[in-house]
């Protein structure tokens, strides 16, 4: 891929992945590579550069811990690696439902104005994030995370179109899980809820006016399952 230009950054067309790097390692690294590979092929019809791991390591330089975002952007694709401080994860979350679904939801794309807007609306209303709900009442995801529910000893993931996040995919392979339609009107029938993204697992204590009691044992089981995933070396 060629060098990035200002025009590329202004195009607002592309996709990305964001991952937590610790000691130059990443949990579920192959899932991040596959996300980038498949979206690049779908949007641009070209492969990822073979030297992508080397580019990430070069961007890290002397840093061994960071939040790394890899973006493929532009009308003709170019690759940008950007760094932020490590994300230590968040505490319990309160979610406000909004009537919105992401377009092309299976791709982690750069068109995030609406997500940022609705996230801000939720914060201004005293919540932590927005829960995106389709016009027919189906729960999809939050602005920056997958949402799951506890049904007894099982985990339920909404089956509505959404981004299948790396942490969600890892947990699906480690804990009893199923995907099914989840409607906003029915969230109170579940014993608990949580969100997942590259920062890990966080319990949900409320959706709109419905309060969830946090079962520390269930949440810990998810956290322990996620933390059992080995760290893969970038290089």
Phi and psi in degrees as GROMACS dihedral restraints (atoms count N, CA, C in turn):
[ dihedral_restraints ]
;  ai    aj    ak    al  type     phi  dphi    fc
    3     4     5     6     1   -81.5    20    10
    4     5     6     7     1   177.9    20    10
    6     7     8     9     1   -69.5    20    10
    7     8     9    10     1   147.6    20    10
    9    10    11    12     1   -80.4    20    10
   10    11    12    13     1   139.0    20    10
   12    13    14    15     1  -116.9    20    10
   13    14    15    16     1   168.0    20    10
   15    16    17    18     1   -60.3    20    10
   16    17    18    19     1   -37.9    20    10
   18    19    20    21     1   -59.2    20    10
   19    20    21    22     1   -39.6    20    10
   21    22    23    24     1   -59.8    20    10
   22    23    24    25     1   -45.1    20    10
   24    25    26    27     1   -68.5    20    10
   25    26    27    28     1   -24.8    20    10
   27    28    29    30     1   -87.2    20    10
   28    29    30    31     1    -7.5    20    10
   30    31    32    33     1   -69.5    20    10
   31    32    33    34     1   -28.3    20    10
   33    34    35    36     1    56.0    20    10
   34    35    36    37     1    37.9    20    10
   36    37    38    39     1  -135.6    20    10
   37    38    39    40     1   119.6    20    10
   39    40    41    42     1   162.2    20    10
   40    41    42    43     1  -169.6    20    10
   42    43    44    45     1  -149.8    20    10
   43    44    45    46     1   169.8    20    10
   45    46    47    48     1  -158.0    20    10
   46    47    48    49     1   169.7    20    10
   48    49    50    51     1  -135.0    20    10
   49    50    51    52     1   151.5    20    10
   51    52    53    54     1  -127.5    20    10
   52    53    54    55     1   130.8    20    10
   54    55    56    57     1  -140.9    20    10
   55    56    57    58     1   152.3    20    10
   57    58    59    60     1   -91.9    20    10
   58    59    60    61     1   121.5    20    10
   60    61    62    63     1  -106.3    20    10
   61    62    63    64     1   127.4    20    10
   63    64    65    66     1  -130.9    20    10
   64    65    66    67     1   122.5    20    10
   66    67    68    69     1    52.8    20    10
   67    68    69    70     1    41.4    20    10
   69    70    71    72     1    62.9    20    10
   70    71    72    73     1    27.9    20    10
   72    73    74    75     1  -129.9    20    10
   73    74    75    76     1   157.8    20    10
   75    76    77    78     1  -139.9    20    10
   76    77    78    79     1   135.5    20    10
   78    79    80    81     1   -73.7    20    10
   79    80    81    82     1   134.8    20    10
   81    82    83    84     1    64.1    20    10
   82    83    84    85     1    34.6    20    10
   84    85    86    87     1   -57.4    20    10
   85    86    87    88     1   -39.1    20    10
   87    88    89    90     1   -62.4    20    10
   88    89    90    91     1   -30.5    20    10
   90    91    92    93     1   -69.9    20    10
   91    92    93    94     1   -36.6    20    10
   93    94    95    96     1   -66.2    20    10
   94    95    96    97     1   -43.8    20    10
   96    97    98    99     1   -61.6    20    10
   97    98    99   100     1   -42.8    20    10
   99   100   101   102     1   -66.7    20    10
  100   101   102   103     1   -38.8    20    10
  102   103   104   105     1   -57.4    20    10
  103   104   105   106     1   -47.6    20    10
  105   106   107   108     1   -65.9    20    10
  106   107   108   109     1   -42.5    20    10
  108   109   110   111     1   -62.3    20    10
  109   110   111   112     1   -50.1    20    10
  111   112   113   114     1   -68.2    20    10
  112   113   114   115     1   -39.4    20    10
  114   115   116   117     1   -69.9    20    10
  115   116   117   118     1   -37.9    20    10
  117   118   119   120     1   -63.1    20    10
  118   119   120   121     1   -41.1    20    10
  120   121   122   123     1   -65.6    20    10
  121   122   123   124     1   -42.8    20    10
  123   124   125   126     1   -68.0    20    10
  124   125   126   127     1   -42.8    20    10
  126   127   128   129     1   -82.6    20    10
  127   128   129   130     1   -33.7    20    10
  129   130   131   132     1  -121.2    20    10
  130   131   132   133     1   -17.5    20    10
  132   133   134   135     1    71.3    20    10
  133   134   135   136     1    26.3    20    10
  135   136   137   138     1  -132.5    20    10
  136   137   138   139     1   158.7    20    10
  138   139   140   141     1   -81.7    20    10
  139   140   141   142     1   164.2    20    10
  141   142   143   144     1   -70.7    20    10
  142   143   144   145     1   152.0    20    10
  144   145   146   147     1   -66.3    20    10
  145   146   147   148     1   142.7    20    10
  147   148   149   150     1   -65.2    20    10
  148   149   150   151     1   -23.8    20    10
  150   151   152   153     1   -93.0    20    10
  151   152   153   154     1    20.3    20    10
  153   154   155   156     1   -55.8    20    10
  154   155   156   157     1   -48.4    20    10
  156   157   158   159     1   -56.9    20    10
  157   158   159   160     1   -40.7    20    10
  159   160   161   162     1   -64.4    20    10
  160   161   162   163     1   -36.2    20    10
  162   163   164   165     1   -66.0    20    10
  163   164   165   166     1   -39.6    20    10
  165   166   167   168     1   -64.5    20    10
  166   167   168   169     1   -45.4    20    10
  168   169   170   171     1   -63.1    20    10
  169   170   171   172     1   -37.8    20    10
  171   172   173   174     1   -65.3    20    10
  172   173   174   175     1   -38.9    20    10
  174   175   176   177     1   -66.5    20    10
  175   176   177   178     1   -36.3    20    10
  177   178   179   180     1   -67.9    20    10
  178   179   180   181     1   -34.5    20    10
  180   181   182   183     1    59.2    20    10
  181   182   183   184     1  -122.6    20    10
  183   184   185   186     1   -83.8    20    10
  184   185   186   187     1    -8.3    20    10
  186   187   188   189     1   -76.9    20    10
  187   188   189   190     1   136.9    20    10
  189   190   191   192     1  -110.1    20    10
  190   191   192   193     1   -17.3    20    10
  192   193   194   195     1  -124.9    20    10
  193   194   195   196     1   134.0    20    10
  195   196   197   198     1  -173.9    20    10
  196   197   198   199     1   163.9    20    10
  198   199   200   201     1   -92.1    20    10
  199   200   201   202     1   120.5    20    10
  201   202   203   204     1  -111.7    20    10
  202   203   204   205     1   126.2    20    10
  204   205   206   207     1  -112.6    20    10
  205   206   207   208     1   126.4    20    10
  207   208   209   210     1  -112.2    20    10
  208   209   210   211     1   118.5    20    10
  210   211   212   213     1  -118.3    20    10
  211   212   213   214     1   131.3    20    10
  213   214   215   216     1  -104.9    20    10
  214   215   216   217     1   117.3    20    10
  216   217   218   219     1  -142.1    20    10
  217   218   219   220     1   158.0    20    10
  219   220   221   222     1   109.1    20    10
  220   221   222   223     1   158.8    20    10
  222   223   224   225     1   -63.8    20    10
  223   224   225   226     1   -41.1    20    10
  225   226   227   228     1  -107.3    20    10
  226   227   228   229     1   128.5    20    10
  228   229   230   231     1   -67.6    20    10
  229   230   231   232     1   141.5    20    10
  231   232   233   234     1  -139.1    20    10
  232   233   234   235     1   160.6    20    10
  234   235   236   237     1  -116.7    20    10
  235   236   237   238     1   134.2    20    10
  237   238   239   240     1  -125.8    20    10
  238   239   240   241     1   129.4    20    10
  240   241   242   243     1  -111.9    20    10
  241   242   243   244     1   121.7    20    10
  243   244   245   246     1  -124.6    20    10
  244   245   246   247     1   153.0    20    10
  246   247   248   249     1  -123.3    20    10
  247   248   249   250     1   144.9    20    10
  249   250   251   252     1  -136.0    20    10
  250   251   252   253     1   172.1    20    10
  252   253   254   255     1   -62.4    20    10
  253   254   255   256     1   154.1    20    10
  255   256   257   258     1   -56.6    20    10
  256   257   258   259     1   142.8    20    10
  258   259   260   261     1   -94.2    20    10
  259   260   261   262     1   113.3    20    10
  261   262   263   264     1   -77.1    20    10
  262   263   264   265     1    -2.8    20    10
  264   265   266   267     1    98.1    20    10
  265   266   267   268     1   166.0    20    10
  267   268   269   270     1  -118.2    20    10
  268   269   270   271     1   161.4    20    10
  270   271   272   273     1   -82.2    20    10
  271   272   273   274     1  -159.3    20    10
  273   274   275   276     1   -59.5    20    10
  274   275   276   277     1   146.9    20    10
  276   277   278   279     1  -119.1    20    10
  277   278   279   280     1   143.5    20    10
  279   280   281   282     1  -113.8    20    10
  280   281   282   283     1   129.1    20    10
  282   283   284   285     1  -114.4    20    10
  283   284   285   286     1   138.6    20    10
  285   286   287   288     1  -110.2    20    10
  286   287   288   289     1   124.5    20    10
  288   289   290   291     1   -74.2    20    10
  289   290   291   292     1   141.8    20    10
  291   292   293   294     1  -135.3    20    10
  292   293   294   295     1   151.5    20    10
  294   295   296   297     1   -85.9    20    10
  295   296   297   298     1    91.0    20    10
  297   298   299   300     1  -166.5    20    10
  298   299   300   301     1   141.7    20    10
  300   301   302   303     1  -130.4    20    10
  301   302   303   304     1   144.9    20    10
  303   304   305   306     1   -69.9    20    10
  304   305   306   307     1   135.6    20    10
  306   307   308   309     1   -69.0    20    10
  307   308   309   310     1   150.3    20    10
  309   310   311   312     1    45.0    20    10
  310   311   312   313     1    59.5    20    10
  312   313   314   315     1   -68.6    20    10
  313   314   315   316     1   -20.4    20    10
  315   316   317   318     1   -75.3    20    10
  316   317   318   319     1    -9.1    20    10
  318   319   320   321     1  -107.8    20    10
  319   320   321   322     1   136.0    20    10
  321   322   323   324     1   -84.5    20    10
  322   323   324   325     1    84.0    20    10
  324   325   326   327     1   -99.9    20    10
  325   326   327   328     1   169.7    20    10
  327   328   329   330     1   -84.4    20    10
  328   329   330   331     1    -4.4    20    10
  330   331   332   333     1   -79.3    20    10
  331   332   333   334     1    80.4    20    10
  333   334   335   336     1  -113.4    20    10
  334   335   336   337     1    14.9    20    10
  336   337   338   339     1   -57.4    20    10
  337   338   339   340     1   -49.8    20    10
  339   340   341   342     1   -63.5    20    10
  340   341   342   343     1   -39.3    20    10
  342   343   344   345     1   -61.3    20    10
  343   344   345   346     1   -45.5    20    10
  345   346   347   348     1   -63.0    20    10
  346   347   348   349     1   -43.4    20    10
  348   349   350   351     1   -60.2    20    10
  349   350   351   352     1   -51.1    20    10
  351   352   353   354     1   -69.6    20    10
  352   353   354   355     1   -31.2    20    10
  354   355   356   357     1   -61.9    20    10
  355   356   357   358     1   -41.4    20    10
  357   358   359   360     1   -65.8    20    10
  358   359   360   361     1   -40.1    20    10
  360   361   362   363     1   -58.1    20    10
  361   362   363   364     1   -43.4    20    10
  363   364   365   366     1   -63.1    20    10
  364   365   366   367     1   -45.2    20    10
  366   367   368   369     1   -63.0    20    10
  367   368   369   370     1   -42.1    20    10
  369   370   371   372     1   -64.1    20    10
  370   371   372   373     1   -24.7    20    10
  372   373   374   375     1   -90.3    20    10
  373   374   375   376     1     3.7    20    10
  375   376   377   378     1    94.6    20    10
  376   377   378   379     1    13.5    20    10
  378   379   380   381     1  -107.5    20    10
  379   380   381   382     1   179.8    20    10
  381   382   383   384     1  -102.3    20    10
  382   383   384   385     1   -26.2    20    10
  384   385   386   387     1  -163.4    20    10
  385   386   387   388     1   169.6    20    10
  387   388   389   390     1  -102.0    20    10
  388   389   390   391     1   142.7    20    10
  390   391   392   393     1  -101.0    20    10
  391   392   393   394     1   120.2    20    10
  393   394   395   396     1   -84.9    20    10
  394   395   396   397     1   125.2    20    10
  396   397   398   399     1  -125.5    20    10
  397   398   399   400     1   133.6    20    10
  399   400   401   402     1   -73.6    20    10
  400   401   402   403     1   163.6    20    10
  402   403   404   405     1   -57.3    20    10
  403   404   405   406     1   -28.3    20    10
  405   406   407   408     1   -87.4    20    10
  406   407   408   409     1     8.5    20    10
  408   409   410   411     1    90.2    20    10
  409   410   411   412     1     2.0    20    10
  411   412   413   414     1   -77.0    20    10
  412   413   414   415     1   132.3    20    10
  414   415   416   417     1   -76.1    20    10
  415   416   417   418     1   136.3    20    10
  417   418   419   420     1  -112.9    20    10
  418   419   420   421     1   -73.4    20    10
  420   421   422   423     1  -159.8    20    10
  421   422   423   424     1   179.4    20    10
  423   424   425   426     1   -96.5    20    10
  424   425   426   427     1  -174.4    20    10
  426   427   428   429     1   -68.3    20    10
  427   428   429   430     1   -26.6    20    10
  429   430   431   432     1  -136.9    20    10
  430   431   432   433     1    13.8    20    10
  432   433   434   435     1  -156.6    20    10
  433   434   435   436     1   160.9    20    10
  435   436   437   438     1   -82.4    20    10
  436   437   438   439     1   154.2    20    10
  438   439   440   441     1  -119.8    20    10
  439   440   441   442     1   140.5    20    10
  441   442   443   444     1  -133.4    20    10
  442   443   444   445     1   165.0    20    10
  444   445   446   447     1  -132.6    20    10
  445   446   447   448     1   150.5    20    10
  447   448   449   450     1   -95.1    20    10
  448   449   450   451     1   126.4    20    10
  450   451   452   453     1  -124.9    20    10
  451   452   453   454     1    90.6    20    10
  453   454   455   456     1    66.4    20    10
  454   455   456   457     1  -126.1    20    10
  456   457   458   459     1   -92.0    20    10
  457   458   459   460     1    -1.4    20    10
  459   460   461   462     1   -99.4    20    10
  460   461   462   463     1   158.0    20    10
  462   463   464   465     1  -105.5    20    10
  463   464   465   466     1   133.2    20    10
  465   466   467   468     1  -112.6    20    10
  466   467   468   469     1   126.8    20    10
  468   469   470   471     1  -107.8    20    10
  469   470   471   472     1   135.1    20    10
  471   472   473   474     1   -57.5    20    10
  472   473   474   475     1   139.3    20    10
  474   475   476   477     1   -93.7    20    10
  475   476   477   478     1    -2.3    20    10
  477   478   479   480     1   -61.7    20    10
  478   479   480   481     1   153.9    20    10
  480   481   482   483     1   -54.0    20    10
  481   482   483   484     1   132.2    20    10
  483   484   485   486     1  -165.2    20    10
  484   485   486   487     1   173.5    20    10
  486   487   488   489     1   -78.7    20    10
  487   488   489   490     1   126.1    20    10
  489   490   491   492     1   -85.6    20    10
  490   491   492   493     1    94.5    20    10
  492   493   494   495     1   -66.0    20    10
  493   494   495   496     1   159.7    20    10
  495   496   497   498     1   -65.1    20    10
  496   497   498   499     1   -41.5    20    10
  498   499   500   501     1   -67.1    20    10
  499   500   501   502     1   -40.3    20    10
  501   502   503   504     1   -57.9    20    10
  502   503   504   505     1   -47.0    20    10
  504   505   506   507     1   -63.3    20    10
  505   506   507   508     1   -40.6    20    10
  507   508   509   510     1   -63.3    20    10
  508   509   510   511     1   -44.1    20    10
  510   511   512   513     1   -67.7    20    10
  511   512   513   514     1   -35.7    20    10
  513   514   515   516     1   -58.5    20    10
  514   515   516   517     1   -30.3    20    10
  516   517   518   519     1   -85.9    20    10
  517   518   519   520     1    -6.2    20    10
  519   520   521   522     1  -117.2    20    10
  520   521   522   523     1   -23.1    20    10
  522   523   524   525     1  -129.1    20    10
  523   524   525   526     1   153.6    20    10
  525   526   527   528     1   -58.0    20    10
  526   527   528   529     1   118.0    20    10
  528   529   530   531     1  -139.8    20    10
  529   530   531   532     1   155.9    20    10
  531   532   533   534     1  -151.0    20    10
  532   533   534   535     1   156.6    20    10
  534   535   536   537     1  -107.6    20    10
  535   536   537   538     1   135.4    20    10
  537   538   539   540     1  -154.7    20    10
  538   539   540   541     1   163.7    20    10
  540   541   542   543     1   -64.1    20    10
  541   542   543   544     1   132.1    20    10
  543   544   545   546     1  -125.4    20    10
  544   545   546   547     1   120.7    20    10
  546   547   548   549     1  -100.8    20    10
  547   548   549   550     1   147.9    20    10
  549   550   551   552     1   -55.7    20    10
  550   551   552   553     1   -37.1    20    10
  552   553   554   555     1   -66.2    20    10
  553   554   555   556     1   -17.2    20    10
  555   556   557   558     1  -106.1    20    10
  556   557   558   559     1     1.5    20    10
  558   559   560   561     1   -62.9    20    10
  559   560   561   562     1   -25.9    20    10
  561   562   563   564     1   -69.9    20    10
  562   563   564   565     1   -11.8    20    10
  564   565   566   567     1   -80.3    20    10
  565   566   567   568     1   -10.8    20    10
  567   568   569   570     1   -91.8    20    10
  568   569   570   571     1   151.6    20    10
  570   571   572   573     1   -78.7    20    10
  571   572   573   574     1   -16.5    20    10
  573   574   575   576     1  -173.5    20    10
  574   575   576   577     1   174.5    20    10
  576   577   578   579     1  -149.5    20    10
  577   578   579   580     1   163.8    20    10
  579   580   581   582     1  -158.0    20    10
  580   581   582   583     1   166.2    20    10
  582   583   584   585     1  -126.5    20    10
  583   584   585   586     1   154.0    20    10
  585   586   587   588     1  -136.8    20    10
  586   587   588   589     1   141.5    20    10
  588   589   590   591     1  -156.4    20    10
  589   590   591   592     1  -164.0    20    10
  591   592   593   594     1   -65.2    20    10
  592   593   594   595     1   -16.7    20    10
  594   595   596   597     1   -82.6    20    10
  595   596   597   598     1    -8.0    20    10
  597   598   599   600     1   120.0    20    10
  598   599   600   601     1  -143.8    20    10
  600   601   602   603     1  -119.2    20    10
  601   602   603   604     1   134.1    20    10
  603   604   605   606     1  -133.2    20    10
  604   605   606   607     1   136.1    20    10
  606   607   608   609     1   -70.9    20    10
  607   608   609   610     1   152.1    20    10
  609   610   611   612     1  -105.1    20    10
  610   611   612   613     1   126.5    20    10
  612   613   614   615     1  -100.7    20    10
  613   614   615   616     1   -12.9    20    10
  615   616   617   618     1  -161.8    20    10
  616   617   618   619     1   143.5    20    10
  618   619   620   621     1  -124.0    20    10
  619   620   621   622     1   115.2    20    10
  621   622   623   624     1    54.0    20    10
  622   623   624   625     1  -123.4    20    10
  624   625   626   627     1   -92.2    20    10
  625   626   627   628     1    -0.4    20    10
  627   628   629   630     1   -89.6    20    10
  628   629   630   631     1   124.4    20    10
  630   631   632   633     1   -95.9    20    10
  631   632   633   634     1   136.8    20    10
  633   634   635   636     1  -107.0    20    10
  634   635   636   637     1   132.2    20    10
  636   637   638   639     1   -76.8    20    10
  637   638   639   640     1   134.7    20    10
  639   640   641   642     1   -86.8    20    10
  640   641   642   643     1   118.0    20    10
  642   643   644   645     1   -86.4    20    10
  643   644   645   646     1   102.0    20    10
  645   646   647   648     1   -59.3    20    10
  646   647   648   649     1   -34.0    20    10
  648   649   650   651     1   -65.2    20    10
  649   650   651   652     1   -45.3    20    10
  651   652   653   654     1   -65.5    20    10
  652   653   654   655     1   -43.5    20    10
  654   655   656   657     1   -64.4    20    10
  655   656   657   658     1   -42.6    20    10
  657   658   659   660     1   -62.4    20    10
  658   659   660   661     1   -36.9    20    10
  660   661   662   663     1   -62.0    20    10
  661   662   663   664     1   -39.5    20    10
  663   664   665   666     1   -67.9    20    10
  664   665   666   667     1   -45.5    20    10
  666   667   668   669     1   -60.5    20    10
  667   668   669   670     1   -44.8    20    10
  669   670   671   672     1   -63.0    20    10
  670   671   672   673     1   -40.2    20    10
  672   673   674   675     1   -61.9    20    10
  673   674   675   676     1   -45.1    20    10
  675   676   677   678     1   -64.3    20    10
  676   677   678   679     1   -42.8    20    10
  678   679   680   681     1   -72.2    20    10
  679   680   681   682     1   -11.0    20    10
  681   682   683   684     1   -79.3    20    10
  682   683   684   685     1   -12.6    20    10
  684   685   686   687     1   -69.7    20    10
  685   686   687   688     1   128.9    20    10
  687   688   689   690     1   -68.4    20    10
  688   689   690   691     1   154.4    20    10
  690   691   692   693     1   -87.7    20    10
  691   692   693   694     1   128.1    20    10
  693   694   695   696     1   -99.1    20    10
  694   695   696   697     1   136.4    20    10
  696   697   698   699     1   -71.3    20    10
  697   698   699   700     1   135.9    20    10
  699   700   701   702     1   -68.0    20    10
  700   701   702   703     1   -42.3    20    10
